[in-house]
Amino acid sequence: MGAADDEISNDEAQTINQIAKELGLDRPTLNAIREAYVDRFAAIRAARRLARGR
């Protein structure tokens, strides 16, 4: 699933959102879980690269 290659793609993030919804997780709980993996999200990595000018 997500982060098998040490990165969570946008598609994988959407799948995670769907699974969380089906499990009945509320947004604050999902956000707390995501916080533990924030450095693995492809979108976050891309934004940080842009911020550094790369």
MDTraj code that builds the backbone (N, CA, C; nanometers):
import mdtraj as md
import numpy as np

residues = "MET GLY ALA ALA ASP ASP GLU ILE SER ASN ASP GLU ALA GLN THR ILE ASN GLN ILE ALA LYS GLU LEU GLY LEU ASP ARG PRO THR LEU ASN ALA ILE ARG GLU ALA TYR VAL ASP ARG PHE ALA ALA ILE ARG ALA ALA ARG ARG LEU ALA ARG GLY ARG".split()
xyz = np.array([
    [0.0845, -0.1182, 0.0000],
    [0.0000, 0.0000, 0.0000],
    [0.0880, 0.1230, 0.0000],
    [0.0473, 0.2263, 0.0652],
    [0.1215, 0.3519, 0.0659],
    [0.2601, 0.3393, 0.1263],
    [0.3537, 0.4085, 0.0669],
    [0.4925, 0.4204, 0.1146],
    [0.5745, 0.2934, 0.0988],
    [0.5310, 0.1988, 0.0181],
    [0.6115, 0.0786, -0.0057],
    [0.7453, 0.1163, -0.0671],
    [0.7471, 0.2257, -0.1426],
    [0.8710, 0.2745, -0.2042],
    [0.9237, 0.3980, -0.1302],
    [0.8850, 0.4132, -0.0032],
    [0.9251, 0.5243, 0.0836],
    [0.8628, 0.6574, 0.0415],
    [0.7590, 0.6523, -0.0416],
    [0.6887, 0.7744, -0.0814],
    [0.5419, 0.7410, -0.0992],
    [0.4567, 0.8315, -0.0560],
    [0.3124, 0.8152, -0.0716],
    [0.2687, 0.9058, -0.1849],
    [0.2264, 0.8440, -0.2960],
    [0.1832, 0.9206, -0.4131],
    [0.0472, 0.9848, -0.3874],
    [0.0084, 1.0742, -0.4744],
    [-0.1234, 1.1367, -0.4627],
    [-0.2350, 1.0333, -0.4744],
    [-0.2186, 0.9367, -0.5640],
    [-0.3191, 0.8308, -0.5769],
    [-0.3287, 0.7480, -0.4494],
    [-0.2138, 0.7165, -0.3911],
    [-0.2144, 0.6408, -0.2658],
    [-0.2777, 0.7219, -0.1532],
    [-0.2513, 0.8519, -0.1509],
    [-0.3113, 0.9378, -0.0487],
    [-0.4634, 0.9378, -0.0608],
    [-0.5136, 0.9398, -0.1826],
    [-0.6587, 0.9345, -0.2036],
    [-0.7169, 0.8008, -0.1571],
    [-0.6429, 0.6936, -0.1816],
    [-0.6873, 0.5617, -0.1351],
    [-0.6908, 0.5582, 0.0176],
    [-0.5904, 0.6159, 0.0800],
    [-0.5870, 0.6235, 0.2260],
    [-0.7074, 0.7017, 0.2774],
    [-0.7393, 0.8131, 0.2117],
    [-0.8571, 0.8922, 0.2493],
    [-0.9838, 0.8083, 0.2419],
    [-0.9977, 0.7318, 0.1344],
    [-1.1173, 0.6488, 0.1159],
    [-1.1271, 0.5402, 0.2226],
    [-1.0159, 0.4757, 0.2515],
    [-1.0153, 0.3713, 0.3549],
    [-1.0511, 0.4314, 0.4905],
    [-0.9947, 0.5466, 0.5218],
    [-1.0253, 0.6133, 0.6489],
    [-1.1745, 0.6448, 0.6580],
    [-1.2311, 0.6914, 0.5479],
    [-1.3747, 0.7220, 0.5445],
    [-1.4574, 0.5961, 0.5691],
    [-1.4189, 0.4878, 0.5022],
    [-1.4925, 0.3627, 0.5183],
    [-1.4802, 0.3066, 0.6599],
    [-1.3681, 0.3357, 0.7258],
    [-1.3484, 0.2921, 0.8642],
    [-1.4159, 0.3846, 0.9646],
    [-1.4659, 0.4979, 0.9150],
    [-1.5340, 0.5929, 1.0015],
    [-1.4401, 0.6815, 1.0814],
    [-1.3159, 0.6959, 1.0351],
    [-1.2216, 0.7841, 1.1040],
    [-1.2584, 0.9295, 1.0766],
    [-1.2587, 1.0105, 1.1807],
    [-1.2866, 1.1520, 1.1600],
    [-1.1604, 1.2221, 1.1106],
    [-1.1760, 1.3433, 1.0601],
    [-1.0647, 1.4179, 1.0003],
    [-0.9503, 1.4421, 1.0998],
    [-0.9782, 1.4817, 1.2247],
    [-0.8670, 1.5015, 1.3183],
    [-0.7844, 1.3742, 1.3425],
    [-0.8505, 1.2606, 1.3463],
    [-0.7788, 1.1343, 1.3652],
    [-0.6933, 1.1026, 1.2435],
    [-0.7509, 1.1194, 1.1253],
    [-0.6746, 1.0953, 1.0026],
    [-0.5556, 1.1905, 0.9936],
    [-0.5770, 1.3160, 1.0277],
    [-0.4669, 1.4122, 1.0232],
    [-0.3556, 1.3749, 1.1204],
    [-0.3908, 1.3243, 1.2370],
    [-0.2900, 1.2820, 1.3344],
    [-0.2082, 1.1652, 1.2793],
    [-0.2741, 1.0736, 1.2124],
    [-0.2045, 0.9598, 1.1506],
    [-0.1141, 1.0102, 1.0380],
    [-0.1664, 1.0981, 0.9548],
    [-0.0881, 1.1533, 0.8430],
    [0.0373, 1.2259, 0.8922],
    [0.0247, 1.2940, 1.0055],
    [0.1377, 1.3703, 1.0600],
    [0.2598, 1.2815, 1.0825],
    [0.2362, 1.1564, 1.1185],
    [0.3469, 1.0634, 1.1416],
    [0.4220, 1.0301, 1.0125],
    [0.3574, 1.0522, 0.8976],
    [0.4154, 1.0161, 0.7680],
    [0.4299, 1.1350, 0.6740],
    [0.4214, 1.2555, 0.7272],
    [0.4179, 1.3768, 0.6442],
    [0.5370, 1.3849, 0.5486],
    [0.6534, 1.3390, 0.5907],
    [0.7725, 1.3475, 0.5051],
    [0.7707, 1.2499, 0.3882],
    [0.6750, 1.1608, 0.3860],
    [0.6676, 1.0625, 0.2771],
    [0.5693, 1.1002, 0.1673],
    [0.4884, 1.2017, 0.1899],
    [0.3903, 1.2409, 0.0889],
    [0.4596, 1.3110, -0.0279],
    [0.4353, 1.2609, -0.1480],
    [0.4981, 1.3158, -0.2687],
    [0.4674, 1.4641, -0.2840],
    [0.3451, 1.5049, -0.2559],
    [0.3070, 1.6457, -0.2712],
    [0.3844, 1.7342, -0.1736],
    [0.4056, 1.6872, -0.0529],
    [0.4815, 1.7638, 0.0463],
    [0.6268, 1.7753, 0.0018],
    [0.6831, 1.6643, -0.0448],
    [0.8215, 1.6667, -0.0930],
    [0.8377, 1.7642, -0.2096],
    [0.7422, 1.7629, -0.3011],
    [0.7488, 1.8525, -0.4172],
    [0.7396, 1.9989, -0.3737],
    [0.6509, 2.0280, -0.2812],
    [0.6360, 2.1653, -0.2327],
    [0.7646, 2.2127, -0.1637],
    [0.8254, 2.1250, -0.0884],
    [0.9500, 2.1622, -0.0209],
    [1.0623, 2.1857, -0.1210],
    [1.0684, 2.1028, -0.2257],
    [1.1699, 2.1237, -0.3299],
    [1.1502, 2.2592, -0.3970],
    [1.0252, 2.2926, -0.4270],
    [0.9952, 2.4221, -0.4895],
    [1.0342, 2.5378, -0.3981],
    [1.0062, 2.5202, -0.2705],
    [1.0394, 2.6259, -0.1748],
    [1.1900, 2.6483, -0.1656],
    [1.2663, 2.5416, -0.1862],
    [1.4124, 2.5535, -0.1843],
    [1.4675, 2.5981, -0.3186],
    [1.3804, 2.6076, -0.4184],
    [1.4232, 2.6523, -0.5518],
    [1.4820, 2.5440, -0.6388],
    [1.4467, 2.4191, -0.6119],
    [1.4973, 2.3060, -0.6926],
    [1.3904, 2.2473, -0.7783],
])
top = md.Topology()
chain = top.add_chain()
for i, resn in enumerate(residues, 1):
    res = top.add_residue(resn, chain, resSeq=i)
    for name in ("N", "CA", "C"):
        top.add_atom(name, md.element.get_by_symbol(name[0]), res)
traj = md.Trajectory(xyz[None], top)
